[in-house]
Amino acid sequence: MTYLYLLINLFTISYPLAQSFERRLQYYKRFKALFIAIGLTAVFFIVWDIWFTSIGVWGFNEKYLTGINISILPLEEWLFFLTVPFASVFIYECVWYFLPQIQNFKGISSATMMLGLILLGLSFIYRFQAYTFCNFLFAGIFTFYVGLKNPSYLAKFWTSYFIHLAPFLMVNGILTGSYIDEEVVWYNNAENLSIRFYTIPIEDTVYALLLFLMNVYFYELFIKKFKLGRTRPIVNG
């Protein structure tokens, strides 16, 4: 289906965008922080994307694209780094509002740093697979750094991350060939572990972690900088 990747992007952002003006969440009031966070994170991921596309670590099936390219990336890939973070941070905001009882607990910082170190160790072990190495390396460094900083939202982030995996894997499943004749995004299996969850490379769950965590980190940084705050529900008891 021509334009499938574009339709996936539109589907991804449609509900969070429609609910941005909902009277309780008032997501739109933090758009200034959100779009700066998305922009800063996108710079990193797009440079990485251009590099890996140019050396054949992954690529795109023109059958499902509009044919509009910016640099060597299709327009839809650029939009991915807007729509997915927008929707992911929306989930994070829902956790903030609807699950205010979730707070950092003893050991969450250490567990986060330990995960970062494990990812760094795995990046060394699989240093000859470009996607696995870079993915685990970048995610390991950033996860360790955020764990070291131990921000007050860390427990809310991890809750949001595990919730967001369900829609992320659904979208990513379609992109990697689930439910359709051919994949929208193809991967060179020589550059990854060749372990798939259905059609999704296992590395994509770590890629999703880094993409989400970077956006939340910058989002919270600019919420504080601009003193945007949040509407909080009343918690009984």
CYANA upper distance limits for C-alpha pairs under 8 A (distance plus 0.5 A):
  1 MET  CA     63 LYS  CA      7.51
  1 MET  CA     64 TYR  CA      6.20
  2 THR  CA     63 LYS  CA      6.46
  2 THR  CA     64 TYR  CA      5.00
  2 THR  CA     65 LEU  CA      6.37
  2 THR  CA     66 THR  CA      7.32
  3 TYR  CA      7 LEU  CA      6.71
  3 TYR  CA     64 TYR  CA      5.76
  3 TYR  CA     65 LEU  CA      5.44
  3 TYR  CA     66 THR  CA      5.85
  4 LEU  CA      8 ILE  CA      6.68
  4 LEU  CA     64 TYR  CA      5.63
  4 LEU  CA     65 LEU  CA      7.18
  5 TYR  CA      9 ASN  CA      6.87
  5 TYR  CA     64 TYR  CA      6.55
  5 TYR  CA     65 LEU  CA      6.64
  5 TYR  CA     76 GLU  CA      6.57
  5 TYR  CA    175 LEU  CA      7.91
  5 TYR  CA    184 VAL  CA      7.58
  6 LEU  CA     10 LEU  CA      6.82
  6 LEU  CA     65 LEU  CA      7.67
  6 LEU  CA     66 THR  CA      8.07
  6 LEU  CA     76 GLU  CA      5.98
  7 LEU  CA     11 PHE  CA      6.53
  8 ILE  CA     12 THR  CA      6.56
  8 ILE  CA    171 VAL  CA      7.62
  9 ASN  CA     13 ILE  CA      6.98
  9 ASN  CA     76 GLU  CA      7.74
  9 ASN  CA     79 LEU  CA      7.30
  9 ASN  CA     80 PHE  CA      6.74
  9 ASN  CA     83 THR  CA      6.50
  9 ASN  CA     84 VAL  CA      8.20
 10 LEU  CA     14 SER  CA      6.37
 10 LEU  CA     83 THR  CA      8.06
 11 PHE  CA     15 TYR  CA      8.08
 12 THR  CA     16 PRO  CA      8.49
 12 THR  CA     83 THR  CA      6.70
 12 THR  CA     84 VAL  CA      7.10
 12 THR  CA     87 ALA  CA      7.15
 12 THR  CA    171 VAL  CA      8.34
 13 ILE  CA     17 LEU  CA      6.35
 13 ILE  CA     83 THR  CA      5.69
 13 ILE  CA     84 VAL  CA      7.64
 13 ILE  CA     86 PHE  CA      7.30
 13 ILE  CA     87 ALA  CA      6.24
 14 SER  CA     18 ALA  CA      6.64
 15 TYR  CA     19 GLN  CA      6.65
 16 PRO  CA     20 SER  CA      6.48
 16 PRO  CA     86 PHE  CA      7.96
 16 PRO  CA     87 ALA  CA      6.16
 16 PRO  CA     90 PHE  CA      6.66
 17 LEU  CA     21 PHE  CA      8.50
 17 LEU  CA     87 ALA  CA      8.50
 19 GLN  CA     27 TYR  CA      8.36
 20 SER  CA     25 LEU  CA      7.73
 20 SER  CA     26 GLN  CA      6.52
 20 SER  CA     27 TYR  CA      5.19
 20 SER  CA     28 TYR  CA      5.76
 21 PHE  CA     25 LEU  CA      7.97
 21 PHE  CA     26 GLN  CA      5.78
 21 PHE  CA     27 TYR  CA      6.85
 21 PHE  CA     28 TYR  CA      6.40
 22 GLU  CA     26 GLN  CA      6.09
 22 GLU  CA     27 TYR  CA      8.06
 24 ARG  CA    231 THR  CA      7.29
 25 LEU  CA     93 GLU  CA      7.71
 25 LEU  CA     94 CYS  CA      7.66
 25 LEU  CA     97 TYR  CA      7.27
 25 LEU  CA    230 ARG  CA      8.33
 25 LEU  CA    231 THR  CA      7.16
 26 GLN  CA     30 ARG  CA      8.38
 26 GLN  CA    230 ARG  CA      8.45
 26 GLN  CA    231 THR  CA      7.89
 27 TYR  CA     31 PHE  CA      7.44
 27 TYR  CA     90 PHE  CA      7.89
 27 TYR  CA     93 GLU  CA      7.96
 29 LYS  CA    228 LEU  CA      7.81
 30 ARG  CA     34 LEU  CA      6.64
 30 ARG  CA    223 ILE  CA      7.51
 30 ARG  CA    228 LEU  CA      6.84
 31 PHE  CA     35 PHE  CA      6.36
 32 LYS  CA     36 ILE  CA      6.91
 33 ALA  CA     37 ALA  CA      6.65
 33 ALA  CA    218 PHE  CA      8.31
 33 ALA  CA    219 TYR  CA      5.88
 33 ALA  CA    220 GLU  CA      8.15
 33 ALA  CA    222 PHE  CA      5.46
 33 ALA  CA    223 ILE  CA      6.08
 33 ALA  CA    226 PHE  CA      8.14
 34 LEU  CA     38 ILE  CA      6.62
 34 LEU  CA     86 PHE  CA      8.16
 34 LEU  CA    215 ASN  CA      8.40
 34 LEU  CA    219 TYR  CA      5.87
 34 LEU  CA    222 PHE  CA      8.49
 35 PHE  CA     39 GLY  CA      6.45
 36 ILE  CA     40 LEU  CA      6.67
 36 ILE  CA    218 PHE  CA      8.26
 36 ILE  CA    219 TYR  CA      8.02
 36 ILE  CA    222 PHE  CA      8.35
 37 ALA  CA     41 THR  CA      6.62
 37 ALA  CA    214 MET  CA      8.39
 37 ALA  CA    215 ASN  CA      5.85
 37 ALA  CA    216 VAL  CA      8.02
 37 ALA  CA    217 TYR  CA      8.44
 37 ALA  CA    218 PHE  CA      5.35
 37 ALA  CA    219 TYR  CA      5.58
 37 ALA  CA    222 PHE  CA      8.17
 38 ILE  CA     42 ALA  CA      6.36
 38 ILE  CA     81 PHE  CA      7.82
 38 ILE  CA     82 LEU  CA      6.98
 38 ILE  CA     85 PRO  CA      7.13
 38 ILE  CA     86 PHE  CA      8.19
 38 ILE  CA    215 ASN  CA      6.40
 39 GLY  CA     43 VAL  CA      6.85
 40 LEU  CA     44 PHE  CA      7.58
 40 LEU  CA    218 PHE  CA      8.39
 41 THR  CA     45 PHE  CA      6.98
 41 THR  CA    211 LEU  CA      7.82
 41 THR  CA    214 MET  CA      6.71
 41 THR  CA    215 ASN  CA      6.59
 42 ALA  CA     46 ILE  CA      6.23
 42 ALA  CA     81 PHE  CA      6.30
 42 ALA  CA     82 LEU  CA      8.23
 43 VAL  CA     47 VAL  CA      6.72
 44 PHE  CA     48 TRP  CA      6.84
 45 PHE  CA     49 ASP  CA      6.42
 45 PHE  CA     81 PHE  CA      8.36
 45 PHE  CA    211 LEU  CA      8.45
 46 ILE  CA     50 ILE  CA      6.52
 46 ILE  CA     78 TRP  CA      7.86
 47 VAL  CA     51 TRP  CA      6.74
 48 TRP  CA     52 PHE  CA      6.72
 49 ASP  CA     53 THR  CA      6.47
 49 ASP  CA     73 LEU  CA      8.40
 50 ILE  CA     54 SER  CA      6.53
 50 ILE  CA     71 SER  CA      8.40
 50 ILE  CA     72 ILE  CA      7.12
 50 ILE  CA     73 LEU  CA      7.13
 51 TRP  CA     55 ILE  CA      6.98
 52 PHE  CA     56 GLY  CA      6.58
 52 PHE  CA     57 VAL  CA      5.60
 52 PHE  CA     58 TRP  CA      6.84
 53 THR  CA     57 VAL  CA      6.50
 53 THR  CA     58 TRP  CA      5.91
 53 THR  CA     59 GLY  CA      6.03
 53 THR  CA     72 ILE  CA      8.11
 53 THR  CA     73 LEU  CA      8.24
 54 SER  CA     72 ILE  CA      8.13
 56 GLY  CA    188 ASN  CA      7.44
 57 VAL  CA    130 ALA  CA      7.88
 57 VAL  CA    131 TYR  CA      7.49
 57 VAL  CA    187 TYR  CA      6.61
 57 VAL  CA    188 ASN  CA      5.70
 57 VAL  CA    191 GLU  CA      6.76
 58 TRP  CA    185 VAL  CA      7.50
 58 TRP  CA    186 TRP  CA      6.00
 58 TRP  CA    187 TYR  CA      4.85
 58 TRP  CA    188 ASN  CA      6.27
 59 GLY  CA    185 VAL  CA      6.27
 59 GLY  CA    186 TRP  CA      5.89
 59 GLY  CA    187 TYR  CA      7.21
 60 PHE  CA     74 PRO  CA      8.38
 60 PHE  CA    184 VAL  CA      6.33
 60 PHE  CA    185 VAL  CA      5.16
 60 PHE  CA    186 TRP  CA      6.60
 61 ASN  CA     65 LEU  CA      7.62
 61 ASN  CA    183 GLU  CA      7.43
 61 ASN  CA    184 VAL  CA      5.58
 61 ASN  CA    185 VAL  CA      6.73
 61 ASN  CA    186 TRP  CA      7.82
 62 GLU  CA     66 THR  CA      8.29
 62 GLU  CA     67 GLY  CA      7.35
 62 GLU  CA    184 VAL  CA      8.41
 63 LYS  CA    184 VAL  CA      8.38
 64 TYR  CA    184 VAL  CA      6.70
 65 LEU  CA     74 PRO  CA      7.79
 65 LEU  CA     76 GLU  CA      7.80
 66 THR  CA     74 PRO  CA      8.43
 66 THR  CA     75 LEU  CA      8.26
 66 THR  CA     76 GLU  CA      8.46
 67 GLY  CA     74 PRO  CA      7.39
 67 GLY  CA     75 LEU  CA      8.46
 68 ILE  CA     74 PRO  CA      6.32
 68 ILE  CA     75 LEU  CA      6.10
 69 ASN  CA     73 LEU  CA      5.98
 69 ASN  CA     74 PRO  CA      4.72
 69 ASN  CA     75 LEU  CA      5.83
 70 ILE  CA     74 PRO  CA      6.64
 70 ILE  CA     75 LEU  CA      6.67
 73 LEU  CA     77 GLU  CA      6.83
 73 LEU  CA     78 TRP  CA      7.69
 74 PRO  CA     78 TRP  CA      7.42
 75 LEU  CA     79 LEU  CA      6.88
 76 GLU  CA     80 PHE  CA      6.69
 77 GLU  CA     81 PHE  CA      7.59
 78 TRP  CA     82 LEU  CA      7.75
 79 LEU  CA     83 THR  CA      6.58
 80 PHE  CA     84 VAL  CA      6.23
 81 PHE  CA     85 PRO  CA      6.78
 82 LEU  CA     86 PHE  CA      6.55
 83 THR  CA     87 ALA  CA      6.67
 84 VAL  CA     88 SER  CA      6.45
 85 PRO  CA     89 VAL  CA      6.41
 85 PRO  CA    211 LEU  CA      7.90
 85 PRO  CA    212 PHE  CA      6.99
 85 PRO  CA    215 ASN  CA      7.25
 86 PHE  CA     90 PHE  CA      6.74
 87 ALA  CA     91 ILE  CA      7.02
 88 SER  CA     92 TYR  CA      6.97
 88 SER  CA    160 SER  CA      8.48
 88 SER  CA    164 HIS  CA      6.85
 88 SER  CA    212 PHE  CA      7.23
 89 VAL  CA     93 GLU  CA      6.64
 89 VAL  CA    212 PHE  CA      8.02
 89 VAL  CA    215 ASN  CA      8.05
 89 VAL  CA    216 VAL  CA      7.24
 90 PHE  CA     94 CYS  CA      6.77
 91 ILE  CA     95 VAL  CA      6.86
 91 ILE  CA    160 SER  CA      6.69
 91 ILE  CA    163 ILE  CA      8.26
 91 ILE  CA    164 HIS  CA      7.31
 92 TYR  CA     96 TRP  CA      6.85
 92 TYR  CA    156 LYS  CA      7.65
 92 TYR  CA    157 PHE  CA      7.09
 92 TYR  CA    160 SER  CA      5.61
 92 TYR  CA    161 TYR  CA      8.41
 93 GLU  CA     97 TYR  CA      6.78
 94 CYS  CA     98 PHE  CA      6.27
 94 CYS  CA     99 LEU  CA      8.17
 95 VAL  CA     99 LEU  CA      5.58
 95 VAL  CA    100 PRO  CA      7.69
 95 VAL  CA    156 LYS  CA      7.07
 95 VAL  CA    159 THR  CA      8.03
 95 VAL  CA    160 SER  CA      6.95
 96 TRP  CA    100 PRO  CA      6.11
 96 TRP  CA    156 LYS  CA      7.33
 97 TYR  CA    231 THR  CA      8.16
 97 TYR  CA    232 ARG  CA      6.63
 97 TYR  CA    233 PRO  CA      6.90
 98 PHE  CA    233 PRO  CA      8.06
100 PRO  CA    233 PRO  CA      8.36
100 PRO  CA    235 VAL  CA      8.26
102 ILE  CA    155 ALA  CA      7.07
102 ILE  CA    156 LYS  CA      6.74
103 GLN  CA    152 SER  CA      7.90
103 GLN  CA    153 TYR  CA      7.80
103 GLN  CA    155 ALA  CA      6.29
103 GLN  CA    156 LYS  CA      7.39
104 ASN  CA    108 ILE  CA      7.12
104 ASN  CA    152 SER  CA      6.78
104 ASN  CA    153 TYR  CA      7.53
104 ASN  CA    154 LEU  CA      6.80
104 ASN  CA    155 ALA  CA      5.46
104 ASN  CA    156 LYS  CA      8.28
105 PHE  CA    155 ALA  CA      7.97
107 GLY  CA    111 ALA  CA      6.52
108 ILE  CA    112 THR  CA      6.57
108 ILE  CA    147 GLY  CA      8.29
108 ILE  CA    154 LEU  CA      8.08
108 ILE  CA    155 ALA  CA      7.73
109 SER  CA    113 MET  CA      6.72
109 SER  CA    147 GLY  CA      5.20
109 SER  CA    148 LEU  CA      6.95
109 SER  CA    149 LYS  CA      8.49
109 SER  CA    150 ASN  CA      5.88
109 SER  CA    154 LEU  CA      8.34
110 SER  CA    114 MET  CA      6.51
110 SER  CA    147 GLY  CA      7.25
110 SER  CA    148 LEU  CA      8.25
111 ALA  CA    115 LEU  CA      6.70
111 ALA  CA    147 GLY  CA      8.28
112 THR  CA    116 GLY  CA      6.86
112 THR  CA    143 THR  CA      7.01
112 THR  CA    144 PHE  CA      6.91
112 THR  CA    146 VAL  CA      8.31
112 THR  CA    147 GLY  CA      5.46
113 MET  CA    117 LEU  CA      6.80
113 MET  CA    143 THR  CA      7.00
113 MET  CA    144 PHE  CA      4.74
113 MET  CA    145 TYR  CA      7.82
113 MET  CA    146 VAL  CA      8.28
113 MET  CA    147 GLY  CA      5.42
113 MET  CA    148 LEU  CA      6.94
114 MET  CA    118 ILE  CA      6.68
114 MET  CA    144 PHE  CA      7.74
115 LEU  CA    119 LEU  CA      6.71
115 LEU  CA    140 GLY  CA      7.71
115 LEU  CA    143 THR  CA      7.80
115 LEU  CA    144 PHE  CA      7.78
116 GLY  CA    120 LEU  CA      6.74
116 GLY  CA    139 ALA  CA      7.54
116 GLY  CA    140 GLY  CA      4.47
116 GLY  CA    141 ILE  CA      6.70
116 GLY  CA    142 PHE  CA      7.88
116 GLY  CA    143 THR  CA      5.50
116 GLY  CA    144 PHE  CA      4.95
117 LEU  CA    121 GLY  CA      6.64
117 LEU  CA    140 GLY  CA      6.63
117 LEU  CA    141 ILE  CA      8.35
117 LEU  CA    144 PHE  CA      7.23
118 ILE  CA    122 LEU  CA      6.68
118 ILE  CA    140 GLY  CA      7.83
119 LEU  CA    123 SER  CA      6.59
119 LEU  CA    136 PHE  CA      5.56
119 LEU  CA    137 LEU  CA      7.05
119 LEU  CA    139 ALA  CA      7.59
119 LEU  CA    140 GLY  CA      5.31
120 LEU  CA    124 PHE  CA      7.06
120 LEU  CA    136 PHE  CA      6.60
120 LEU  CA    137 LEU  CA      5.74
120 LEU  CA    140 GLY  CA      5.53
120 LEU  CA    141 ILE  CA      7.56
121 GLY  CA    125 ILE  CA      6.95
122 LEU  CA    126 TYR  CA      6.57
122 LEU  CA    133 PHE  CA      8.15
122 LEU  CA    136 PHE  CA      7.27
123 SER  CA    127 ARG  CA      6.09
123 SER  CA    132 THR  CA      7.09
123 SER  CA    133 PHE  CA      4.92
123 SER  CA    134 CYS  CA      7.56
123 SER  CA    135 ASN  CA      8.25
123 SER  CA    136 PHE  CA      5.63
123 SER  CA    137 LEU  CA      5.85
124 PHE  CA    133 PHE  CA      7.40
126 TYR  CA    132 THR  CA      6.93
126 TYR  CA    133 PHE  CA      6.23
127 ARG  CA    132 THR  CA      7.86
127 ARG  CA    133 PHE  CA      5.35
128 PHE  CA    133 PHE  CA      7.56
128 PHE  CA    191 GLU  CA      8.00
129 GLN  CA    133 PHE  CA      6.34
129 GLN  CA    190 ALA  CA      7.18
129 GLN  CA    191 GLU  CA      4.64
129 GLN  CA    192 ASN  CA      5.75
129 GLN  CA    193 LEU  CA      7.86
130 ALA  CA    134 CYS  CA      6.54
130 ALA  CA    191 GLU  CA      5.49
130 ALA  CA    192 ASN  CA      7.33
131 TYR  CA    135 ASN  CA      6.24
131 TYR  CA    191 GLU  CA      6.00
131 TYR  CA    192 ASN  CA      5.99
131 TYR  CA    203 GLU  CA      8.22
132 THR  CA    136 PHE  CA      6.44
132 THR  CA    191 GLU  CA      7.44
132 THR  CA    192 ASN  CA      5.71
132 THR  CA    193 LEU  CA      7.38
132 THR  CA    203 GLU  CA      6.83
133 PHE  CA    137 LEU  CA      6.37
134 CYS  CA    138 PHE  CA      6.42
135 ASN  CA    139 ALA  CA      6.52
135 ASN  CA    203 GLU  CA      7.60
135 ASN  CA    206 VAL  CA      7.39
135 ASN  CA    207 TYR  CA      6.61
136 PHE  CA    140 GLY  CA      6.11
136 PHE  CA    203 GLU  CA      8.45
136 PHE  CA    206 VAL  CA      7.48
137 LEU  CA    141 ILE  CA      6.70
138 PHE  CA    142 PHE  CA      6.76
138 PHE  CA    210 LEU  CA      8.08
139 ALA  CA    143 THR  CA      6.29
139 ALA  CA    206 VAL  CA      7.32
139 ALA  CA    207 TYR  CA      7.75
139 ALA  CA    209 LEU  CA      7.76
139 ALA  CA    210 LEU  CA      5.65
140 GLY  CA    144 PHE  CA      6.49
141 ILE  CA    145 TYR  CA      6.68
142 PHE  CA    146 VAL  CA      6.69
142 PHE  CA    210 LEU  CA      7.86
142 PHE  CA    214 MET  CA      8.31
143 THR  CA    147 GLY  CA      6.57
143 THR  CA    210 LEU  CA      8.09
143 THR  CA    213 LEU  CA      8.25
144 PHE  CA    148 LEU  CA      6.58
145 TYR  CA    149 LYS  CA      6.81
146 VAL  CA    150 ASN  CA      6.63
146 VAL  CA    151 PRO  CA      7.76
146 VAL  CA    217 TYR  CA      8.43
147 GLY  CA    151 PRO  CA      8.18
147 GLY  CA    154 LEU  CA      8.40
150 ASN  CA    154 LEU  CA      7.21
153 TYR  CA    157 PHE  CA      6.59
154 LEU  CA    158 TRP  CA      6.88
155 ALA  CA    159 THR  CA      6.73
156 LYS  CA    160 SER  CA      6.59
157 PHE  CA    161 TYR  CA      6.51
157 PHE  CA    213 LEU  CA      8.10
157 PHE  CA    216 VAL  CA      8.16
158 TRP  CA    162 PHE  CA      6.85
159 THR  CA    163 ILE  CA      6.85
160 SER  CA    164 HIS  CA      6.41
161 TYR  CA    165 LEU  CA      6.82
161 TYR  CA    209 LEU  CA      7.55
161 TYR  CA    212 PHE  CA      7.86
162 PHE  CA    166 ALA  CA      8.14
164 HIS  CA    168 PHE  CA      6.50
165 LEU  CA    169 LEU  CA      6.21
165 LEU  CA    205 THR  CA      8.22
166 ALA  CA    170 MET  CA      6.82
167 PRO  CA    171 VAL  CA      6.69
168 PHE  CA    172 ASN  CA      6.39
168 PHE  CA    208 ALA  CA      8.39
169 LEU  CA    173 GLY  CA      6.05
169 LEU  CA    200 ILE  CA      8.22
170 MET  CA    174 ILE  CA      7.08
171 VAL  CA    175 LEU  CA      6.92
172 ASN  CA    176 THR  CA      6.60
172 ASN  CA    200 ILE  CA      7.32
173 GLY  CA    177 GLY  CA      6.78
173 GLY  CA    178 SER  CA      5.62
173 GLY  CA    198 TYR  CA      7.94
173 GLY  CA    199 THR  CA      6.61
173 GLY  CA    200 ILE  CA      6.32
174 ILE  CA    178 SER  CA      5.30
174 ILE  CA    179 TYR  CA      6.85
174 ILE  CA    180 ILE  CA      7.43
174 ILE  CA    183 GLU  CA      7.85
174 ILE  CA    184 VAL  CA      8.06
175 LEU  CA    183 GLU  CA      6.35
175 LEU  CA    184 VAL  CA      5.30
175 LEU  CA    185 VAL  CA      6.15
176 THR  CA    182 GLU  CA      8.49
176 THR  CA    183 GLU  CA      5.16
176 THR  CA    184 VAL  CA      6.41
176 THR  CA    185 VAL  CA      5.98
176 THR  CA    186 TRP  CA      6.96
176 THR  CA    199 THR  CA      6.16
176 THR  CA    200 ILE  CA      6.48
177 GLY  CA    181 ASP  CA      7.29
177 GLY  CA    182 GLU  CA      5.83
177 GLY  CA    183 GLU  CA      4.23
177 GLY  CA    184 VAL  CA      7.04
177 GLY  CA    185 VAL  CA      8.37
177 GLY  CA    199 THR  CA      6.61
178 SER  CA    183 GLU  CA      7.97
178 SER  CA    198 TYR  CA      7.72
178 SER  CA    199 THR  CA      6.47
188 ASN  CA    192 ASN  CA      7.78
189 ASN  CA    193 LEU  CA      7.50
189 ASN  CA    194 SER  CA      5.94
190 ALA  CA    194 SER  CA      8.08
192 ASN  CA    201 PRO  CA      8.21
192 ASN  CA    203 GLU  CA      8.03
193 LEU  CA    201 PRO  CA      8.30
193 LEU  CA    202 ILE  CA      8.25
193 LEU  CA    203 GLU  CA      8.38
194 SER  CA    201 PRO  CA      7.25
195 ILE  CA    201 PRO  CA      6.36
195 ILE  CA    202 ILE  CA      6.25
196 ARG  CA    200 ILE  CA      5.53
196 ARG  CA    201 PRO  CA      4.93
196 ARG  CA    202 ILE  CA      5.89
197 PHE  CA    201 PRO  CA      6.91
197 PHE  CA    202 ILE  CA      6.81
200 ILE  CA    204 ASP  CA      7.42
202 ILE  CA    206 VAL  CA      8.23
203 GLU  CA    207 TYR  CA      6.80
204 ASP  CA    208 ALA  CA      6.47
205 THR  CA    209 LEU  CA      6.78
206 VAL  CA    210 LEU  CA      6.85
207 TYR  CA    211 LEU  CA      6.68
208 ALA  CA    212 PHE  CA      6.48
209 LEU  CA    213 LEU  CA      6.39
210 LEU  CA    214 MET  CA      6.44
211 LEU  CA    215 ASN  CA      6.88
212 PHE  CA    216 VAL  CA      6.70
213 LEU  CA    217 TYR  CA      6.45
214 MET  CA    218 PHE  CA      6.78
215 ASN  CA    219 TYR  CA      6.35
216 VAL  CA    220 GLU  CA      6.49
217 TYR  CA    221 LEU  CA      6.71
218 PHE  CA    222 PHE  CA      6.70
219 TYR  CA    223 ILE  CA      6.60
220 GLU  CA    224 LYS  CA      6.72
221 LEU  CA    225 LYS  CA      6.73
222 PHE  CA    226 PHE  CA      6.36
222 PHE  CA    227 LYS  CA      8.46
223 ILE  CA    227 LYS  CA      6.17
223 ILE  CA    228 LEU  CA      5.68
223 ILE  CA    229 GLY  CA      7.11
224 LYS  CA    228 LEU  CA      7.22
224 LYS  CA    229 GLY  CA      7.98
